[in-house]
Amino acid sequence: VKTEDQKLHLDLERCLAPALEDLPTPRLVVYRRRVEENIRRMRSYLEAVAPGSGLGHLRPHAKTHKCRWATELLAASGVSKHKCTPNELDMLLEAGARDVFVAYPLLLPQARRLAERVARFPEARIAAQVGGEEHARMLARAAREQGVEIDCYLDLDVGSGRTGMPPASAPELARAIRDAGLFEGLRLRGLHAYDGHNHSPDPGERAACAREAMAALVAGLRALERAGIPVERLIVAGSPGFEPCLEELVVRHGVEAEVDVSPGTWIFWDSGYERLMPAKFEMAALLLARVMDRPRGDLSTLDMGYKRWAIDQGPLELFSRRGLTVAKTSEEHTVIRHEPDDRPALGAPILAAPRHVCPTVNLWESFTLVGRDGAIEWPAVPIEARNR
Ligand SMILES: Cc1ncc(COP(=O)(O)O)c(C=O)c1O
């Protein structure tokens, strides 16, 4: 673990490009080369499971990057499908995305908002999640009010216990949607199953969790097939389970439906997932701060508190300088502990890896982009879907 920690800290130290020296702090910094490397790695992981498929199985979740810049970079890499919450839908559409699945249970006001976008972007495929009969009814009502048809995916709870229905209830709702009536305005496209509980640091345990979750999904799929209800597509998984889930569906079960995997964090990565899955992707979004006070020999204070880094998974744990731990945190300050004889200078820049990158990105209005040559690419990149 010590050697690993050492490597990680060196990795961040290398990111302290001279171009960052004079920047006002704090700020969020994104490294173009690293994001591109993550896209390259994603392609090779997916190819290893499904040779020849390129990025064809990928439907990345926009909740992590929340910005047009990443959406366009993904498009330039050949990614045309996206997943989001209602918060990123407009950003994606404005960035040119035309195949978007909104993976969130919609009540009537949000269903109406989605239906309005379906009407406004007739050339786009905007699909919604349906977690049960009541959701289906609200979505159908919104569709009829707008005079549109809305593609939908039944959300199955395959173990995470957060949203969705038991796979066994899928056929009944699918049949009701097919038979229209109350649900006129909906078009069933497929099934969504997110294994959000798949969080073991052990790859074998992650694979076992994915196997169980996908077996539950396939049970639902087969029941629909037996009922004569076509299922075009399955949308599954996040960053910990995308490979075993894909493997289960396309290799082991040989499903005929299209399979999309929907990781989000992979594009920027963070220290939380790095602990679970060392070196799987590169940490591409870092926080730049400076030592702005030195209250005691063993304590220094950074000019950035948890208004700028998400604290939900605990304090920052990885810095560009060796031997730092967080002693205390508040809104605008992060106090770091170090050896008294290894005191950073006042004004010293320090990079920190976000522990949970998705809510961290949400705390910034823009990020500073470091180009491949280490120079800053101005202007700052707006995070259009932030603050939501
Ligand atoms: C429904 C859904 N799909 C996909 C993802 C992406 O997962 P990850 O952050 O592990 O990449 C999330 C993350 O919260 C999610 O809620």
The ligand as an SDF file (V2000), in Angstrom:
LIG
                    3D

 16 16  0  0  0  0  0  0  0  0999 V2000
  -28.0720    5.2270  -12.7610 C   0  0  0  0  0  0  0  0  0  0  0  0
  -26.6030    5.3990  -12.8270 C   0  0  0  0  0  0  0  0  0  0  0  0
  -25.9430    4.9130  -13.8970 N   0  0  0  0  0  0  0  0  0  0  0  0
  -24.6000    5.0400  -14.0290 C   0  0  0  0  0  0  0  0  0  0  0  0
  -23.8460    5.6710  -13.0580 C   0  0  0  0  0  0  0  0  0  0  0  0
  -22.3550    5.8150  -13.2500 C   0  0  0  0  0  0  0  0  0  0  0  0
  -21.6550    5.0950  -12.3070 O   0  0  0  0  0  0  0  0  0  0  0  0
  -20.1270    5.3920  -11.9440 P   0  0  0  0  0  0  0  0  0  0  0  0
  -20.0910    6.6800  -11.2300 O   0  0  0  0  0  0  0  0  0  0  0  0
  -19.7470    4.2250  -11.0940 O   0  0  0  0  0  0  0  0  0  0  0  0
  -19.3690    5.4310  -13.1950 O   0  0  0  0  0  0  0  0  0  0  0  0
  -24.4900    6.1700  -11.9180 C   0  0  0  0  0  0  0  0  0  0  0  0
  -23.7130    6.8030  -10.8560 C   0  0  0  0  0  0  0  0  0  0  0  0
  -24.1710    7.2020   -9.8230 O   0  0  0  0  0  0  0  0  0  0  0  0
  -25.9040    6.0460  -11.8060 C   0  0  0  0  0  0  0  0  0  0  0  0
  -26.5600    6.5290  -10.7530 O   0  0  0  0  0  0  0  0  0  0  0  0
  1  2  1  0
  2  3  1  0
  2 15  2  0
  3  4  2  0
  4  5  1  0
  5  6  1  0
  5 12  2  0
  6  7  1  0
  7  8  1  0
  8  9  2  0
  8 10  1  0
  8 11  1  0
 12 13  1  0
 12 15  1  0
 13 14  2  0
 15 16  1  0
M  END
$$$$
